[in-house]
Amino acid sequence: MPEVDTHPLDTARKLAESGDLDGAAKIFAELAADPAEPDRAQAAVGLAVVLQERGDAPGARTAARTALATGHPEFAAQAACLLARSFEQEDLLDQARAAWQAALGAGNPAYVPLAHMALARLAAGQQEAEEALRAALATADPEVASRAAQLLAELLLEEGEAGEAAEALLAALSVPEVADAPRLRVLLGIAHLEMACAEFAGAIEEGGDAETAALAIELLARTLPLRGRDEDAEQVWRYGLDSADGELAEDVRLRLNRGA
């Protein structure tokens, strides 16, 4: 049987797999240098990978930029990711962010969740991080949406935005086959606890009849420890016990002793 010619790309890959990085780089470089080569983008990505393994970061970035410039829907996106990771390894964060933005601009949906999460990780500020996490959540990728919602909820809870945290977690839980659903539900419960505390506190501030105020004080004082706020709970009890309204103070005392 006549021999079947092996495509240069396959030859280069085999050389790289066997450890002959120089031989692989030579073939990849020849293909990547030819603007008329149909596999130029793929070859440039291969060259970037091989050069990175050889420790030639500048050369790898040049090759990745060549692939990115082709606009190939798959290999341009891969090249942008390679560029971004290369910059991250050297703490060149501005360049890394630009490369991840280029990955988004490549238009390949498969790389969008990864890029948004990377931009959240590299965000220059909290608002930028939240925007990137919301974008990652919106991709509805089961793994990424779950992680994005968890991180976003934690940020929002720290800001006192329990309602927004709950919305993000519910959005993630609506994703089919979302990952780590139990963790999402625990965080959702925490968000609801925070919202409950805010409502109980609001009821106390607004006053009302003694029975309602005493109930709000008890509920707030018993909920706060669930969030690790024991001292705040003691202050709430003390607020009720020291009330100038004798009926309210007595009702609070009875409620406190009932739990003793």
C-alpha positions in Angstrom: 0.0 0.0 0.0 1.2 3.5 -0.8 2.3 5.6 2.2 -0.1 8.2 3.4 1.5 11.6 3.8 1.3 12.8 7.4 0.0 16.3 7.8 2.7 18.6 9.2 0.5 19.6 12.1 0.2 15.9 13.1 4.0 15.5 12.8 4.6 18.6 14.9 2.2 17.3 17.6 3.9 13.9 17.7 7.3 15.5 18.0 6.0 17.6 20.9 4.5 14.6 22.6 7.8 12.7 22.3 9.7 15.6 23.8 11.3 17.0 20.7 10.1 20.6 21.3 12.7 22.1 18.9 11.5 19.9 16.1 7.9 20.7 16.8 8.5 24.4 17.1 10.2 24.5 13.7 7.3 22.9 11.9 4.7 25.0 13.8 6.7 28.2 13.1 6.8 27.4 9.4 3.1 26.9 9.2 2.3 29.9 11.3 4.5 32.2 9.2 2.5 31.5 6.0 -0.6 33.8 5.8 -2.0 31.5 3.2 -1.8 28.4 5.3 -5.3 27.1 6.2 -4.1 25.8 9.6 -2.1 28.9 10.5 -4.2 29.7 13.6 -3.9 26.2 14.9 -0.2 26.1 14.2 0.4 29.4 15.9 -1.4 28.1 19.0 0.8 24.9 18.9 3.9 27.1 18.6 2.8 29.2 21.6 2.3 26.1 23.7 5.7 24.6 22.7 7.6 27.8 23.2 5.9 28.3 26.6 7.1 24.8 27.6 10.6 25.7 26.5 10.5 28.7 28.8 10.3 31.3 25.9 7.4 33.4 27.2 8.0 36.4 24.8 8.1 34.0 21.9 5.0 32.2 23.1 3.1 35.5 23.4 4.1 36.5 19.9 2.8 33.2 18.5 -0.4 33.5 20.5 -0.9 37.0 19.1 -0.5 35.6 15.6 -3.3 33.1 16.3 -5.4 35.8 17.9 -5.1 38.0 14.9 -6.5 35.4 12.6 -9.9 35.7 14.3 -10.4 32.0 14.1 -13.4 31.1 16.3 -11.6 28.3 18.2 -7.9 29.0 18.0 -8.1 32.8 18.5 -10.0 32.1 21.7 -7.4 29.5 22.8 -4.6 32.0 22.0 -6.2 34.7 24.1 -6.4 32.3 27.1 -2.8 31.3 26.6 -1.8 35.0 26.5 -3.8 35.8 29.6 -2.3 32.9 31.6 1.2 33.8 30.5 0.7 37.4 31.7 -0.8 36.2 35.0 2.2 34.0 35.7 4.3 37.2 35.7 1.8 39.3 37.6 1.2 41.5 34.6 -2.4 42.0 35.6 -3.4 44.8 33.2 -2.2 42.8 30.2 -3.9 39.7 31.6 -7.2 41.5 31.9 -6.8 42.7 28.3 -6.1 39.2 27.1 -9.2 37.8 28.9 -11.3 40.6 27.3 -9.9 39.5 24.0 -11.0 35.9 24.8 -14.5 37.3 25.2 -14.2 39.2 22.0 -13.2 36.1 20.1 -16.9 35.2 20.1 -16.6 31.5 21.2 -19.3 30.8 23.8 -17.2 27.9 25.2 -14.6 30.4 26.6 -17.0 33.0 27.9 -17.6 31.6 31.4 -13.9 31.0 32.0 -13.0 34.5 30.8 -15.6 36.2 33.0 -14.4 34.3 36.1 -10.9 35.2 35.3 -11.8 38.9 35.0 -13.6 38.7 38.4 -10.5 37.2 39.9 -8.3 39.9 38.5 -10.7 42.8 39.1 -9.2 46.1 40.1 -12.1 46.8 42.5 -15.1 45.3 44.1 -17.6 46.8 41.6 -15.6 45.4 38.7 -15.5 42.0 40.4 -19.3 42.0 41.0 -19.9 42.9 37.3 -17.7 40.1 36.1 -19.4 37.6 38.5 -22.8 38.7 37.4 -21.7 38.1 33.8 -20.3 34.7 34.7 -23.6 33.8 36.4 -25.6 34.9 33.3 -23.8 32.3 31.2 -25.8 29.6 33.0 -22.9 27.2 32.9 -23.6 24.7 35.7 -20.1 24.8 37.2 -19.3 28.5 36.6 -22.7 29.9 37.5 -22.6 28.1 40.8 -19.1 29.4 41.7 -19.9 32.9 40.5 -23.1 33.0 42.5 -21.3 31.8 45.7 -18.6 34.5 45.3 -21.1 37.2 44.4 -23.4 36.3 47.3 -20.5 36.5 49.8 -19.5 39.9 48.5 -23.0 41.2 48.7 -23.6 39.8 52.2 -20.4 41.7 53.3 -22.0 44.8 51.8 -25.2 44.3 53.7 -27.1 43.6 50.4 -28.8 40.3 51.5 -31.7 40.8 49.0 -29.3 41.0 46.0 -27.4 38.0 47.4 -30.6 36.0 47.5 -31.5 37.0 44.0 -28.1 35.8 42.7 -28.3 32.5 44.5 -31.8 31.9 43.2 -30.6 32.6 39.7 -27.9 30.0 40.1 -30.4 27.4 41.5 -32.5 27.9 38.5 -29.7 26.7 36.2 -30.3 23.1 35.1 -28.0 20.6 36.9 -26.2 23.5 38.7 -23.2 22.3 40.6 -23.0 22.4 44.4 -26.7 23.1 45.0 -26.5 22.4 48.7 -23.9 25.1 49.2 -26.1 27.5 47.2 -29.0 26.7 49.4 -27.1 27.2 52.6 -25.9 30.6 51.4 -29.5 31.4 50.4 -30.6 30.5 54.0 -27.9 32.9 55.3 -29.2 35.6 53.1 -32.7 35.1 54.4 -31.5 35.2 57.9 -29.8 38.6 57.2 -33.1 39.8 55.7 -35.0 38.6 58.6 -32.7 40.4 61.0 -33.2 43.6 59.1 -37.0 43.2 59.2 -37.0 42.5 62.9 -34.8 45.5 63.6 -37.1 47.6 61.4 -40.1 46.5 63.4 -38.3 47.4 66.7 -37.4 50.9 65.4 -40.9 51.6 64.2 -42.4 50.8 67.6 -45.9 49.5 67.7 -47.7 47.7 70.5 -45.8 46.1 73.3 -46.5 42.6 72.3 -45.3 43.1 68.7 -42.2 45.0 69.8 -41.4 42.2 72.4 -41.8 39.6 69.7 -39.5 41.4 67.3 -36.9 41.8 70.0 -37.0 38.1 70.9 -36.8 37.0 67.2 -33.9 39.4 66.5 -32.0 38.4 69.7 -32.4 34.7 69.0 -31.5 35.0 65.3 -28.4 37.1 65.6 -26.4 34.3 67.3 -27.0 32.2 64.2 -24.8 34.7 62.4 -22.2 34.7 65.1 -23.4 38.0 66.6 -23.8 37.1 70.2 -22.9 40.5 71.6 -25.4 42.2 69.3 -28.0 39.8 70.6 -27.2 40.7 74.2 -27.6 44.4 73.4 -31.0 43.7 71.8 -32.2 41.9 74.9 -30.9 44.7 77.1 -32.7 47.3 74.9 -36.0 45.5 75.6 -35.3 44.9 79.3 -34.4 48.6 79.9 -37.4 49.9 78.0 -39.3 52.8 79.7 -42.4 50.9 78.7 -43.0 48.6 81.7 -45.3 46.3 79.8 -42.7 45.9 77.0 -39.9 45.3 79.5 -41.9 42.7 81.4 -42.9 40.9 78.1 -39.2 40.8 77.0 -38.1 39.5 80.4 -40.6 36.6 80.2 -39.5 35.8 76.7 -35.8 35.8 77.7 -36.5 33.6 80.8 -38.6 31.2 78.7 -35.5 30.3 76.7 -33.2 29.9 79.8 
